[in-house]
Amino acid sequence: MASTTVTVGSSVGLHARPAALIAEAVGAAGVPVTIAVVGGDPVDAGSALMIMTLGAAQGAEVVITSDDQPTLDKIAELVASDLDA
C-alpha cells in the first residue's frame, strides 16, 4: 500500500465539516483508504466519525494510505486544504 504524510490544513482540524468532505470523497472513490495521526492507529477514512476520533488539529501530521494512487493524492489534497474556508 502506498502512503503519504500530510499536514492538516483546515483551521478547525479534522472536525465535522472537513471529516465529512473527506469521507464523502473516499466513498465516491470506492477504494479503501485509511488515515492516522503520525504514530497512531489508522482508521477508515470513509467514516467521518472515525476521522473525527483522531483529534487531528490544524498543523497536525497525518498518514494517508491507499492502494489507489489517484485516490491517495485526492484525499491528501483535501486534508491539506482549509475545508472550512
mmCIF file as gemmi writes it, N, C-alpha and C atoms, coordinates in Angstrom:
data_model
loop_
_atom_site.group_PDB
_atom_site.id
_atom_site.type_symbol
_atom_site.label_atom_id
_atom_site.label_alt_id
_atom_site.label_comp_id
_atom_site.label_asym_id
_atom_site.label_entity_id
_atom_site.label_seq_id
_atom_site.pdbx_PDB_ins_code
_atom_site.Cartn_x
_atom_site.Cartn_y
_atom_site.Cartn_z
_atom_site.occupancy
_atom_site.B_iso_or_equiv
_atom_site.pdbx_formal_charge
_atom_site.auth_seq_id
_atom_site.auth_asym_id
_atom_site.pdbx_PDB_model_num
ATOM 1 N N . MET Axp A 1 ? 0.832 -1.195 0 1 0 ? 1 A 1
ATOM 2 C CA . MET Axp A 1 ? 0 0 0 1 0 ? 1 A 1
ATOM 3 C C . MET Axp A 1 ? 0.869 1.247 0 1 0 ? 1 A 1
ATOM 4 N N . ALA Axp A 2 ? 0.451 2.217 -0.766 1 0 ? 2 A 1
ATOM 5 C CA . ALA Axp A 2 ? 1.155 3.494 -0.797 1 0 ? 2 A 1
ATOM 6 C C . ALA Axp A 2 ? 0.648 4.374 0.33 1 0 ? 2 A 1
ATOM 7 N N . SER Axp A 3 ? 1.517 5.222 0.839 1 0 ? 3 A 1
ATOM 8 C CA . SER Axp A 3 ? 1.095 6.161 1.873 1 0 ? 3 A 1
ATOM 9 C C . SER Axp A 3 ? 1.829 7.475 1.698 1 0 ? 3 A 1
ATOM 10 N N . THR Axp A 4 ? 1.244 8.511 2.285 1 0 ? 4 A 1
ATOM 11 C CA . THR Axp A 4 ? 1.849 9.828 2.255 1 0 ? 4 A 1
ATOM 12 C C . THR Axp A 4 ? 1.533 10.531 3.559 1 0 ? 4 A 1
ATOM 13 N N . THR Axp A 5 ? 2.435 11.394 3.985 1 0 ? 5 A 1
ATOM 14 C CA . THR Axp A 5 ? 2.227 12.182 5.199 1 0 ? 5 A 1
ATOM 15 C C . THR Axp A 5 ? 1.845 13.592 4.787 1 0 ? 5 A 1
ATOM 16 N N . VAL Axp A 6 ? 0.765 14.094 5.402 1 0 ? 6 A 1
ATOM 17 C CA . VAL Axp A 6 ? 0.206 15.392 5.034 1 0 ? 6 A 1
ATOM 18 C C . VAL Axp A 6 ? -0.04 16.201 6.302 1 0 ? 6 A 1
ATOM 19 N N . THR Axp A 7 ? 0.101 17.512 6.203 1 0 ? 7 A 1
ATOM 20 C CA . THR Axp A 7 ? -0.221 18.407 7.31 1 0 ? 7 A 1
ATOM 21 C C . THR Axp A 7 ? -1.665 18.876 7.166 1 0 ? 7 A 1
ATOM 22 N N . VAL Axp A 8 ? -2.433 18.761 8.238 1 0 ? 8 A 1
ATOM 23 C CA . VAL Axp A 8 ? -3.846 19.162 8.236 1 0 ? 8 A 1
ATOM 24 C C . VAL Axp A 8 ? -3.944 20.667 8.011 1 0 ? 8 A 1
ATOM 25 N N . GLY Axp A 9 ? -4.709 21.055 6.985 1 0 ? 9 A 1
ATOM 26 C CA . GLY Axp A 9 ? -4.822 22.464 6.624 1 0 ? 9 A 1
ATOM 27 C C . GLY Axp A 9 ? -6.05 23.165 7.168 1 0 ? 9 A 1
ATOM 28 N N . SER Axp A 10 ? -7.093 22.434 7.505 1 0 ? 10 A 1
ATOM 29 C CA . SER Axp A 10 ? -8.333 23.071 7.965 1 0 ? 10 A 1
ATOM 30 C C . SER Axp A 10 ? -8.127 23.787 9.287 1 0 ? 10 A 1
ATOM 31 N N . SER Axp A 11 ? -8.663 24.998 9.374 1 0 ? 11 A 1
ATOM 32 C CA . SER Axp A 11 ? -8.484 25.821 10.568 1 0 ? 11 A 1
ATOM 33 C C . SER Axp A 11 ? -9.092 25.181 11.813 1 0 ? 11 A 1
ATOM 34 N N . VAL Axp A 12 ? -10.084 24.307 11.649 1 0 ? 12 A 1
ATOM 35 C CA . VAL Axp A 12 ? -10.692 23.618 12.792 1 0 ? 12 A 1
ATOM 36 C C . VAL Axp A 12 ? -10.154 22.196 12.928 1 0 ? 12 A 1
ATOM 37 N N . GLY Axp A 13 ? -9.154 21.839 12.142 1 0 ? 13 A 1
ATOM 38 C CA . GLY Axp A 13 ? -8.638 20.484 12.158 1 0 ? 13 A 1
ATOM 39 C C . GLY Axp A 13 ? -9.6 19.549 11.436 1 0 ? 13 A 1
ATOM 40 N N . LEU Axp A 14 ? -9.462 18.269 11.691 1 0 ? 14 A 1
ATOM 41 C CA . LEU Axp A 14 ? -10.327 17.286 11.028 1 0 ? 14 A 1
ATOM 42 C C . LEU Axp A 14 ? -11.584 17.101 11.873 1 0 ? 14 A 1
ATOM 43 N N . HIS Axp A 15 ? -12.381 18.164 11.927 1 0 ? 15 A 1
ATOM 44 C CA . HIS Axp A 15 ? -13.628 18.152 12.68 1 0 ? 15 A 1
ATOM 45 C C . HIS Axp A 15 ? -14.781 17.878 11.716 1 0 ? 15 A 1
ATOM 46 N N . ALA Axp A 16 ? -15.996 18.174 12.078 1 0 ? 16 A 1
ATOM 47 C CA . ALA Axp A 16 ? -17.206 17.734 11.373 1 0 ? 16 A 1
ATOM 48 C C . ALA Axp A 16 ? -17.207 17.984 9.861 1 0 ? 16 A 1
ATOM 49 N N . ARG Axp A 17 ? -17.13 19.221 9.435 1 0 ? 17 A 1
ATOM 50 C CA . ARG Axp A 17 ? -17.249 19.507 8.001 1 0 ? 17 A 1
ATOM 51 C C . ARG Axp A 17 ? -16.083 18.921 7.202 1 0 ? 17 A 1
ATOM 52 N N . PRO Axp A 18 ? -14.825 19.175 7.598 1 0 ? 18 A 1
ATOM 53 C CA . PRO Axp A 18 ? -13.722 18.573 6.838 1 0 ? 18 A 1
ATOM 54 C C . PRO Axp A 18 ? -13.784 17.046 6.828 1 0 ? 18 A 1
ATOM 55 N N . ALA Axp A 19 ? -14.112 16.447 7.957 1 0 ? 19 A 1
ATOM 56 C CA . ALA Axp A 19 ? -14.188 14.987 8.033 1 0 ? 19 A 1
ATOM 57 C C . ALA Axp A 19 ? -15.27 14.453 7.1 1 0 ? 19 A 1
ATOM 58 N N . ALA Axp A 20 ? -16.401 15.138 7.056 1 0 ? 20 A 1
ATOM 59 C CA . ALA Axp A 20 ? -17.498 14.705 6.183 1 0 ? 20 A 1
ATOM 60 C C . ALA Axp A 20 ? -17.101 14.798 4.707 1 0 ? 20 A 1
ATOM 61 N N . LEU Axp A 21 ? -16.423 15.863 4.336 1 0 ? 21 A 1
ATOM 62 C CA . LEU Axp A 21 ? -15.999 16.033 2.943 1 0 ? 21 A 1
ATOM 63 C C . LEU Axp A 21 ? -14.969 14.98 2.539 1 0 ? 21 A 1
ATOM 64 N N . ILE Axp A 22 ? -14.054 14.667 3.446 1 0 ? 22 A 1
ATOM 65 C CA . ILE Axp A 22 ? -13.043 13.652 3.171 1 0 ? 22 A 1
ATOM 66 C C . ILE Axp A 22 ? -13.711 12.28 3.044 1 0 ? 22 A 1
ATOM 67 N N . ALA Axp A 23 ? -14.588 11.951 3.979 1 0 ? 23 A 1
ATOM 68 C CA . ALA Axp A 23 ? -15.276 10.658 3.961 1 0 ? 23 A 1
ATOM 69 C C . ALA Axp A 23 ? -16.127 10.511 2.7 1 0 ? 23 A 1
ATOM 70 N N . GLU Axp A 24 ? -16.766 11.587 2.284 1 0 ? 24 A 1
ATOM 71 C CA . GLU Axp A 24 ? -17.583 11.568 1.066 1 0 ? 24 A 1
ATOM 72 C C . GLU Axp A 24 ? -16.713 11.268 -0.157 1 0 ? 24 A 1
ATOM 73 N N . ALA Axp A 25 ? -15.537 11.887 -0.213 1 0 ? 25 A 1
ATOM 74 C CA . ALA Axp A 25 ? -14.619 11.66 -1.345 1 0 ? 25 A 1
ATOM 75 C C . ALA Axp A 25 ? -14.11 10.215 -1.354 1 0 ? 25 A 1
ATOM 76 N N . VAL Axp A 26 ? -13.834 9.67 -0.183 1 0 ? 26 A 1
ATOM 77 C CA . VAL Axp A 26 ? -13.394 8.273 -0.101 1 0 ? 26 A 1
ATOM 78 C C . VAL Axp A 26 ? -14.511 7.352 -0.568 1 0 ? 26 A 1
ATOM 79 N N . GLY Axp A 27 ? -15.738 7.619 -0.121 1 0 ? 27 A 1
ATOM 80 C CA . GLY Axp A 27 ? -16.874 6.812 -0.538 1 0 ? 27 A 1
ATOM 81 C C . GLY Axp A 27 ? -17.082 6.852 -2.041 1 0 ? 27 A 1
ATOM 82 N N . ALA Axp A 28 ? -16.937 8.028 -2.624 1 0 ? 28 A 1
ATOM 83 C CA . ALA Axp A 28 ? -17.11 8.179 -4.068 1 0 ? 28 A 1
ATOM 84 C C . ALA Axp A 28 ? -16.018 7.441 -4.842 1 0 ? 28 A 1
ATOM 85 N N . ALA Axp A 29 ? -14.822 7.365 -4.262 1 0 ? 29 A 1
ATOM 86 C CA . ALA Axp A 29 ? -13.714 6.674 -4.934 1 0 ? 29 A 1
ATOM 87 C C . ALA Axp A 29 ? -13.927 5.164 -4.937 1 0 ? 29 A 1
ATOM 88 N N . GLY Axp A 30 ? -14.58 4.665 -3.909 1 0 ? 30 A 1
ATOM 89 C CA . GLY Axp A 30 ? -14.873 3.236 -3.862 1 0 ? 30 A 1
ATOM 90 C C . GLY Axp A 30 ? -13.69 2.335 -3.573 1 0 ? 30 A 1
ATOM 91 N N . VAL Axp A 31 ? -12.629 2.892 -3.013 1 0 ? 31 A 1
ATOM 92 C CA . VAL Axp A 31 ? -11.464 2.087 -2.641 1 0 ? 31 A 1
ATOM 93 C C . VAL Axp A 31 ? -11.127 2.344 -1.177 1 0 ? 31 A 1
ATOM 94 N N . PRO Axp A 32 ? -10.548 1.354 -0.501 1 0 ? 32 A 1
ATOM 95 C CA . PRO Axp A 32 ? -10.194 1.552 0.907 1 0 ? 32 A 1
ATOM 96 C C . PRO Axp A 32 ? -9.103 2.605 1.087 1 0 ? 32 A 1
ATOM 97 N N . VAL Axp A 33 ? -9.308 3.472 2.07 1 0 ? 33 A 1
ATOM 98 C CA . VAL Axp A 33 ? -8.332 4.495 2.435 1 0 ? 33 A 1
ATOM 99 C C . VAL Axp A 33 ? -8.312 4.551 3.956 1 0 ? 33 A 1
ATOM 100 N N . THR Axp A 34 ? -7.118 4.61 4.53 1 0 ? 34 A 1
ATOM 101 C CA . THR Axp A 34 ? -7.017 4.812 5.971 1 0 ? 34 A 1
ATOM 102 C C . THR Axp A 34 ? -6.283 6.113 6.242 1 0 ? 34 A 1
ATOM 103 N N . ILE Axp A 35 ? -6.514 6.639 7.442 1 0 ? 35 A 1
ATOM 104 C CA . ILE Axp A 35 ? -5.857 7.86 7.876 1 0 ? 35 A 1
ATOM 105 C C . ILE Axp A 35 ? -5.477 7.693 9.337 1 0 ? 35 A 1
ATOM 106 N N . ALA Axp A 36 ? -4.322 8.196 9.718 1 0 ? 36 A 1
ATOM 107 C CA . ALA Axp A 36 ? -3.843 8.074 11.092 1 0 ? 36 A 1
ATOM 108 C C . ALA Axp A 36 ? -2.992 9.279 11.442 1 0 ? 36 A 1
ATOM 109 N N . VAL Axp A 37 ? -3.022 9.7 12.699 1 0 ? 37 A 1
ATOM 110 C CA . VAL Axp A 37 ? -2.043 10.684 13.134 1 0 ? 37 A 1
ATOM 111 C C . VAL Axp A 37 ? -0.708 9.958 13.172 1 0 ? 37 A 1
ATOM 112 N N . VAL Axp A 38 ? 0.374 10.67 12.952 1 0 ? 38 A 1
ATOM 113 C CA . VAL Axp A 38 ? 1.692 10.044 12.927 1 0 ? 38 A 1
ATOM 114 C C . VAL Axp A 38 ? 1.913 9.314 14.25 1 0 ? 38 A 1
ATOM 115 N N . GLY Axp A 39 ? 2.221 8.022 14.147 1 0 ? 39 A 1
ATOM 116 C CA . GLY Axp A 39 ? 2.458 7.203 15.325 1 0 ? 39 A 1
ATOM 117 C C . GLY Axp A 39 ? 1.204 6.585 15.913 1 0 ? 39 A 1
ATOM 118 N N . GLY Axp A 40 ? 0.032 6.896 15.338 1 0 ? 40 A 1
ATOM 119 C CA . GLY Axp A 40 ? -1.231 6.379 15.854 1 0 ? 40 A 1
ATOM 120 C C . GLY Axp A 40 ? -1.782 5.246 15.009 1 0 ? 40 A 1
ATOM 121 N N . ASP Axp A 41 ? -2.889 4.706 15.468 1 0 ? 41 A 1
ATOM 122 C CA . ASP Axp A 41 ? -3.547 3.628 14.737 1 0 ? 41 A 1
ATOM 123 C C . ASP Axp A 41 ? -4.385 4.193 13.596 1 0 ? 41 A 1
ATOM 124 N N . PRO Axp A 42 ? -4.358 3.547 12.432 1 0 ? 42 A 1
ATOM 125 C CA . PRO Axp A 42 ? -5.154 4.022 11.295 1 0 ? 42 A 1
ATOM 126 C C . PRO Axp A 42 ? -6.644 3.746 11.491 1 0 ? 42 A 1
ATOM 127 N N . VAL Axp A 43 ? -7.456 4.644 10.926 1 0 ? 43 A 1
ATOM 128 C CA . VAL Axp A 43 ? -8.909 4.477 10.928 1 0 ? 43 A 1
ATOM 129 C C . VAL Axp A 43 ? -9.411 4.561 9.495 1 0 ? 43 A 1
ATOM 130 N N . ASP Axp A 44 ? -10.622 4.103 9.278 1 0 ? 44 A 1
ATOM 131 C CA . ASP Axp A 44 ? -11.265 4.135 7.963 1 0 ? 44 A 1
ATOM 132 C C . ASP Axp A 44 ? -11.562 5.583 7.578 1 0 ? 44 A 1
ATOM 133 N N . ALA Axp A 45 ? -10.938 6.052 6.504 1 0 ? 45 A 1
ATOM 134 C CA . ALA Axp A 45 ? -11.151 7.43 6.062 1 0 ? 45 A 1
ATOM 135 C C . ALA Axp A 45 ? -12.499 7.612 5.365 1 0 ? 45 A 1
ATOM 136 N N . GLY Axp A 46 ? -13.241 6.529 5.176 1 0 ? 46 A 1
ATOM 137 C CA . GLY Axp A 46 ? -14.571 6.623 4.609 1 0 ? 46 A 1
ATOM 138 C C . GLY Axp A 46 ? -15.632 6.906 5.661 1 0 ? 46 A 1
ATOM 139 N N . SER Axp A 47 ? -15.219 7.046 6.919 1 0 ? 47 A 1
ATOM 140 C CA . SER Axp A 47 ? -16.134 7.329 8.019 1 0 ? 47 A 1
ATOM 141 C C . SER Axp A 47 ? -15.776 8.662 8.675 1 0 ? 47 A 1
ATOM 142 N N . ALA Axp A 48 ? -16.681 9.638 8.547 1 0 ? 48 A 1
ATOM 143 C CA . ALA Axp A 48 ? -16.433 10.952 9.152 1 0 ? 48 A 1
ATOM 144 C C . ALA Axp A 48 ? -16.24 10.819 10.656 1 0 ? 48 A 1
ATOM 145 N N . LEU Axp A 49 ? -17.024 9.966 11.283 1 0 ? 49 A 1
ATOM 146 C CA . LEU Axp A 49 ? -16.917 9.785 12.728 1 0 ? 49 A 1
ATOM 147 C C . LEU Axp A 49 ? -15.534 9.255 13.116 1 0 ? 49 A 1
ATOM 148 N N . MET Axp A 50 ? -15.039 8.285 12.37 1 0 ? 50 A 1
ATOM 149 C CA . MET Axp A 50 ? -13.711 7.734 12.672 1 0 ? 50 A 1
ATOM 150 C C . MET Axp A 50 ? -12.616 8.779 12.454 1 0 ? 50 A 1
ATOM 151 N N . ILE Axp A 51 ? -12.764 9.595 11.423 1 0 ? 51 A 1
ATOM 152 C CA . ILE Axp A 51 ? -11.786 10.663 11.167 1 0 ? 51 A 1
ATOM 153 C C . ILE Axp A 51 ? -11.765 11.632 12.351 1 0 ? 51 A 1
ATOM 154 N N . MET Axp A 52 ? -12.948 11.988 12.858 1 0 ? 52 A 1
ATOM 155 C CA . MET Axp A 52 ? -13.021 12.934 13.974 1 0 ? 52 A 1
ATOM 156 C C . MET Axp A 52 ? -12.39 12.365 15.244 1 0 ? 52 A 1
ATOM 157 N N . THR Axp A 53 ? -12.396 11.028 15.405 1 0 ? 53 A 1
ATOM 158 C CA . THR Axp A 53 ? -11.801 10.439 16.608 1 0 ? 53 A 1
ATOM 159 C C . THR Axp A 53 ? -10.292 10.616 16.656 1 0 ? 53 A 1
ATOM 160 N N . LEU Axp A 54 ? -9.686 10.967 15.536 1 0 ? 54 A 1
ATOM 161 C CA . LEU Axp A 54 ? -8.237 11.19 15.519 1 0 ? 54 A 1
ATOM 162 C C . LEU Axp A 54 ? -7.842 12.417 16.332 1 0 ? 54 A 1
ATOM 163 N N . GLY Axp A 55 ? -8.737 13.393 16.421 1 0 ? 55 A 1
ATOM 164 C CA . GLY Axp A 55 ? -8.42 14.621 17.147 1 0 ? 55 A 1
ATOM 165 C C . GLY Axp A 55 ? -7.312 15.418 16.484 1 0 ? 55 A 1
ATOM 166 N N . ALA Axp A 56 ? -7.205 15.329 15.169 1 0 ? 56 A 1
ATOM 167 C CA . ALA Axp A 56 ? -6.129 16 14.435 1 0 ? 56 A 1
ATOM 168 C C . ALA Axp A 56 ? -6.446 17.48 14.245 1 0 ? 56 A 1
ATOM 169 N N . ALA Axp A 57 ? -5.677 18.334 14.894 1 0 ? 57 A 1
ATOM 170 C CA . ALA Axp A 57 ? -5.854 19.78 14.803 1 0 ? 57 A 1
ATOM 171 C C . ALA Axp A 57 ? -5.109 20.332 13.59 1 0 ? 57 A 1
ATOM 172 N N . GLN Axp A 58 ? -5.373 21.593 13.286 1 0 ? 58 A 1
ATOM 173 C CA . GLN Axp A 58 ? -4.646 22.245 12.195 1 0 ? 58 A 1
ATOM 174 C C . GLN Axp A 58 ? -3.146 22.153 12.484 1 0 ? 58 A 1
ATOM 175 N N . GLY Axp A 59 ? -2.376 21.762 11.473 1 0 ? 59 A 1
ATOM 176 C CA . GLY Axp A 59 ? -0.93 21.642 11.611 1 0 ? 59 A 1
ATOM 177 C C . GLY Axp A 59 ? -0.459 20.253 12.02 1 0 ? 59 A 1
ATOM 178 N N . ALA Axp A 60 ? -1.393 19.383 12.423 1 0 ? 60 A 1
ATOM 179 C CA . ALA Axp A 60 ? -1.018 18.012 12.782 1 0 ? 60 A 1
ATOM 180 C C . ALA Axp A 60 ? -0.629 17.248 11.523 1 0 ? 60 A 1
ATOM 181 N N . GLU Axp A 61 ? 0.286 16.31 11.673 1 0 ? 61 A 1
ATOM 182 C CA . GLU Axp A 61 ? 0.669 15.469 10.552 1 0 ? 61 A 1
ATOM 183 C C . GLU Axp A 61 ? -0.116 14.17 10.614 1 0 ? 61 A 1
ATOM 184 N N . VAL Axp A 62 ? -0.692 13.781 9.468 1 0 ? 62 A 1
ATOM 185 C CA . VAL Axp A 62 ? -1.431 12.529 9.367 1 0 ? 62 A 1
ATOM 186 C C . VAL Axp A 62 ? -0.88 11.712 8.207 1 0 ? 62 A 1
ATOM 187 N N . VAL Axp A 63 ? -1.017 10.403 8.329 1 0 ? 63 A 1
ATOM 188 C CA . VAL Axp A 63 ? -0.569 9.484 7.288 1 0 ? 63 A 1
ATOM 189 C C . VAL Axp A 63 ? -1.804 8.918 6.602 1 0 ? 63 A 1
ATOM 190 N N . ILE Axp A 64 ? -1.859 9.059 5.293 1 0 ? 64 A 1
ATOM 191 C CA . ILE Axp A 64 ? -2.961 8.553 4.486 1 0 ? 64 A 1
ATOM 192 C C . ILE Axp A 64 ? -2.427 7.372 3.681 1 0 ? 64 A 1
ATOM 193 N N . THR Axp A 65 ? -3.194 6.282 3.657 1 0 ? 65 A 1
ATOM 194 C CA . THR Axp A 65 ? -2.755 5.066 2.982 1 0 ? 65 A 1
ATOM 195 C C . THR Axp A 65 ? -3.859 4.53 2.078 1 0 ? 65 A 1
ATOM 196 N N . SER Axp A 66 ? -3.475 4.109 0.869 1 0 ? 66 A 1
ATOM 197 C CA . SER Axp A 66 ? -4.413 3.501 -0.073 1 0 ? 66 A 1
ATOM 198 C C . SER Axp A 66 ? -3.627 2.757 -1.151 1 0 ? 66 A 1
ATOM 199 N N . ASP Axp A 67 ? -4.266 1.763 -1.745 1 0 ? 67 A 1
ATOM 200 C CA . ASP Axp A 67 ? -3.658 1.057 -2.87 1 0 ? 67 A 1
ATOM 201 C C . ASP Axp A 67 ? -3.824 1.829 -4.18 1 0 ? 67 A 1
ATOM 202 N N . ASP Axp A 68 ? -4.731 2.817 -4.191 1 0 ? 68 A 1
ATOM 203 C CA . ASP Axp A 68 ? -5.048 3.559 -5.402 1 0 ? 68 A 1
ATOM 204 C C . ASP Axp A 68 ? -4.389 4.942 -5.349 1 0 ? 68 A 1
ATOM 205 N N . GLN Axp A 69 ? -3.347 5.143 -6.152 1 0 ? 69 A 1
ATOM 206 C CA . GLN Axp A 69 ? -2.576 6.394 -6.083 1 0 ? 69 A 1
ATOM 207 C C . GLN Axp A 69 ? -3.401 7.64 -6.389 1 0 ? 69 A 1
ATOM 208 N N . PRO Axp A 70 ? -4.263 7.647 -7.417 1 0 ? 70 A 1
ATOM 209 C CA . PRO Axp A 70 ? -5.061 8.851 -7.664 1 0 ? 70 A 1
ATOM 210 C C . PRO Axp A 70 ? -5.97 9.209 -6.47 1 0 ? 70 A 1
ATOM 211 N N . THR Axp A 71 ? -6.543 8.186 -5.837 1 0 ? 71 A 1
ATOM 212 C CA . THR Axp A 71 ? -7.384 8.44 -4.662 1 0 ? 71 A 1
ATOM 213 C C . THR Axp A 71 ? -6.534 8.953 -3.512 1 0 ? 71 A 1
ATOM 214 N N . LEU Axp A 72 ? -5.385 8.355 -3.303 1 0 ? 72 A 1
ATOM 215 C CA . LEU Axp A 72 ? -4.467 8.803 -2.267 1 0 ? 72 A 1
ATOM 216 C C . LEU Axp A 72 ? -4.123 10.279 -2.463 1 0 ? 72 A 1
ATOM 217 N N . ASP Axp A 73 ? -3.799 10.652 -3.695 1 0 ? 73 A 1
ATOM 218 C CA . ASP Axp A 73 ? -3.452 12.045 -3.998 1 0 ? 73 A 1
ATOM 219 C C . ASP Axp A 73 ? -4.622 12.979 -3.733 1 0 ? 73 A 1
ATOM 220 N N . LYS Axp A 74 ? -5.833 12.579 -4.119 1 0 ? 74 A 1
ATOM 221 C CA . LYS Axp A 74 ? -7.014 13.422 -3.92 1 0 ? 74 A 1
ATOM 222 C C . LYS Axp A 74 ? -7.3 13.624 -2.44 1 0 ? 74 A 1
ATOM 223 N N . ILE Axp A 75 ? -7.236 12.563 -1.652 1 0 ? 75 A 1
ATOM 224 C CA . ILE Axp A 75 ? -7.519 12.67 -0.217 1 0 ? 75 A 1
ATOM 225 C C . ILE Axp A 75 ? -6.431 13.498 0.466 1 0 ? 75 A 1
ATOM 226 N N . ALA Axp A 76 ? -5.191 13.308 0.071 1 0 ? 76 A 1
ATOM 227 C CA . ALA Axp A 76 ? -4.093 14.102 0.632 1 0 ? 76 A 1
ATOM 228 C C . ALA Axp A 76 ? -4.309 15.585 0.343 1 0 ? 76 A 1
ATOM 229 N N . GLU Axp A 77 ? -4.768 15.901 -0.859 1 0 ? 77 A 1
ATOM 230 C CA . GLU Axp A 77 ? -5.044 17.293 -1.223 1 0 ? 77 A 1
ATOM 231 C C . GLU Axp A 77 ? -6.162 17.871 -0.36 1 0 ? 77 A 1
ATOM 232 N N . LEU Axp A 78 ? -7.199 17.075 -0.125 1 0 ? 78 A 1
ATOM 233 C CA . LEU Axp A 78 ? -8.309 17.542 0.724 1 0 ? 78 A 1
ATOM 234 C C . LEU Axp A 78 ? -7.84 17.796 2.153 1 0 ? 78 A 1
ATOM 235 N N . VAL Axp A 79 ? -7.058 16.877 2.711 1 0 ? 79 A 1
ATOM 236 C CA . VAL Axp A 79 ? -6.584 17.016 4.081 1 0 ? 79 A 1
ATOM 237 C C . VAL Axp A 79 ? -5.717 18.26 4.218 1 0 ? 79 A 1
ATOM 238 N N . ALA Axp A 80 ? -4.92 18.553 3.221 1 0 ? 80 A 1
ATOM 239 C CA . ALA Axp A 80 ? -4.021 19.712 3.261 1 0 ? 80 A 1
ATOM 240 C C . ALA Axp A 80 ? -4.752 21.034 3.041 1 0 ? 80 A 1
ATOM 241 N N . SER Axp A 81 ? -5.977 20.985 2.522 1 0 ? 81 A 1
ATOM 242 C CA . SER Axp A 81 ? -6.747 22.2 2.234 1 0 ? 81 A 1
ATOM 243 C C . SER Axp A 81 ? -7.473 22.692 3.47 1 0 ? 81 A 1
ATOM 244 N N . ASP Axp A 82 ? -7.812 23.984 3.472 1 0 ? 82 A 1
ATOM 245 C CA . ASP Axp A 82 ? -8.654 24.536 4.534 1 0 ? 82 A 1
ATOM 246 C C . ASP Axp A 82 ? -10.094 24.347 4.1 1 0 ? 82 A 1
ATOM 247 N N . LEU Axp A 83 ? -10.687 23.235 4.493 1 0 ? 83 A 1
ATOM 248 C CA . LEU Axp A 83 ? -12.033 22.885 4.062 1 0 ? 83 A 1
ATOM 249 C C . LEU Axp A 83 ? -13.108 23.681 4.788 1 0 ? 83 A 1
ATOM 250 N N . ASP Axp A 84 ? -12.741 24.521 5.705 1 0 ? 84 A 1
ATOM 251 C CA . ASP Axp A 84 ? -13.698 25.367 6.408 1 0 ? 84 A 1
ATOM 252 C C . ASP Axp A 84 ? -13.637 26.813 5.914 1 0 ? 84 A 1
ATOM 253 N N . ALA Axp A 85 ? -12.806 27.052 4.919 1 0 ? 85 A 1
ATOM 254 C CA . ALA Axp A 85 ? -12.64 28.426 4.409 1 0 ? 85 A 1
ATOM 255 C C . ALA Axp A 85 ? -13.856 28.844 3.594 1 0 ? 85 A 1
